[in-house]
């Protein structure tokens, strides 16, 4: 039985690179094109699997050329695909991305089969969900499906509330860990995030019913607080020269899940620090899933932290 179960999205990213973004009706000559595997759910599952986590994915793919290829991609990194379903008469989810030399981008997402992930899929994988040590969900697939899964889960339930939306209060009391970035935290609390008010925002999020909250801060690491000890902690991250930050948040979530399972004896700030290190390593390489590191000893050092 898998210890880490991810219910969520899969998508194929079609990315074009050009000197600048086109104006309406304009055609530009680009200089690079890449096709890669993405989707927050699959990214997180792959990140965990590459670190040695025993993972399963619950998702929907389309009945097109990308569905089988994506399932093969998951299997190649060690993900159990028993509950990866090919959906007739629908396309695999895709993202069409244009990137300018300035780093500015335009993205069009077509969810496709991701919209077909249903309560029936949860029912069909109930044993897997119930017995998972860590269940991971996000917000790129139907909310009611993720909610149904979180109601079933008996282990750690980790919700990455992304993409940002505010109408998710019903699921928060079922969350062991709510993981958000700064904009997502701001939207959920209707408060502009600033490090000076980080403690107040952490407390406000805990008041929604979740057991603990992590707010990721990019190169500044993460802040964390739980209902048990009520002590807000800032975990620092190593500074690096970032090449591509795409999917770093997903690398963090996948690593967090893996280390929650494999390092139960470590304090939470050390587990968060190790997850920050994995995310940091990912931004030093191009790509998303291809940038995630393979298994390594994440606890060769003590991760620095401060009480807030």
Protein Blocks (a to p, Z undefined) as FASTA:
>chain_A
ZZbdcddddddddddddfbdcdehiacddfbdcdddedjklmmmmmmmmnopacdddddd
dddfklmmmmmmmmmnopafklaccdehiacddddddddfkopacddddfklmmmpcfkl
mmmmmmmmmmpmbdcddfkbcfklmmmmmmmpmbdcddddbdddfklmlmmmmpmbdcdd
fklmmmmnopacdfklmmmmmmmmmmnopabdcddehjnopadddfklopacdddddddd
dfblghklmmmmmmmmmmmmmmmmbcfklmmmmmmmmmmmmmmpgcjklmpccdddfklb
ccddddZZ
